[in-house]
Amino acid sequence: MASSISQSLKDREQRLVSTNKMLEEKDKIKSEYVLRVTHDIKGHIAAIQSCIHPVRAGITGPLNDKQSNLLGRADDRTEKLMTFTKSLLNLTIMKLNSNVDKKHFNAAEAAAKAVNFVRPNAAAKKIDLKTAFPAQGADIDASESEIQAVLIELLSNAIRYTPESGRVSLDMSLKNNITIIEISDSGIGIPENEVQKVFTEFYRATNAMKIENNSGGSGLGLSIVKQAIERAGGNISIVSIEGKGTKIKIEIPAVFMPFSSGKA
């Protein structure tokens, strides 16, 4: 009887493995299809923009107010569509590409660059942008460009959804060989029943959509962020209270460079 049960469990395990492989293959085929289609769409959008921009610039002749207004609206929508398409391309490429150009680098330095990149946006809204970094360490093994892009995305979101004269902070620490990055804001927050959905592809919080009249982001930014953090061997979590603010926590294993005295 024990032998029969054991064989039954082995058969079930083999079926599960086979099913999982089949699902992975289907997901890969879907991603490859999305990649091809999205790449084609990007080319068509670029062609449209190449026609709109010279007309708006007056190269083909002067425009009256109505013509200028309509072309401006078309240009704005086209630019948003291009941003969405690029985000979808990036996400799909991440899914298909298992090879990541990793290296040891100082996360604090990458974070400081990200903060400097978004500082003008914070200043324009009179937002108090504060940072805190560990005295030493905080090296991680990951794609530096991906991690820096992640921090820019998260800081940009925090600034975008924080009212004027609000607060945004980035705090980095090192604990139990883990590099911890926390980005907090005093913004609009996320409805309680939507917090765990924000990393889902194409999902956007309802209060964020209302603020932007349903014409804002693509709903892909945080999906890309999650993919990048997981590729670095880390994890990301979020705590938010609607109307009070949001805190996003990133944890990535720290690496320690061997000490060198500088002697030959």
C-alpha positions, 0 to 999 in steps of 0.5 A: 500500500505504501508503495502504491501511495509513493508511486501515486505521489511520484506520478502526481509530481511528474504531472505538476512538473510537466504542467509547469513547463508547459505554462512557462513555455506558453508564457514565453511564447506570449511574451515573445509575441508581445515583444514583436507587436509592441516593437512594431507599434513603437515604430509606427508611433515614432513615424506619427511623431515625425510628422506631427513635430515639424507641423507644430514647429511651423515648418509646413506653414503657420497654424491657426489657433484651432489647428495648433490646439488639435495638433498639440492634443494629438502630440500629447496623446502620442507621447503618452502612448509612446511612454506606455509602449516603451514601458511595455517593451522594457517589462517584456524584455525583462521577462525574456532576458534571464541574463543580467549584467550584474556587478558590485556597486555602492547602492548609496551612490546610485541612490544619491544620483537618483535623488539628484535626478528628481530633485528639480521636480521636488523643488518645483512643488516645494517638496521637502526631499530628505535623504539618509545613508549609512556611513559605510557599506551598502554594496550590492550585486545587481544591475546598477542601471536597473536599480538606479532606474527603480529608485528614480521611478519610485521617487518620481511617483512619490513626488507626483502623488504628494501635494505641494509643500509635502515630504518625500524621503529616502532612507538607506540602512544596513542590517543583518547583511541586508541593504534596506532602502525605504522611500516614504512620502506624505502623499495621497496614499493608496486605498487599503483594498488596493495596496497589494494590487499596485505591483500587478501589470496595468493596475493603477490605484483609483485615487491616482486615476481620479487625480490624473483624470484617467489619463496618467501613467501606464500601470507598468512602472511598479511591475517593472520595479518589482521585476528589477528588484527580484532580478537583484535577489531582493524583495519589495513591500509597500505600506500605505494609508489613503490620505496620509502617505506611502512607504515602500521598502526594498531589501537586497542582500549586501555584499562586502568587498575584500579588504585591500591594504594597497600593498603589492 
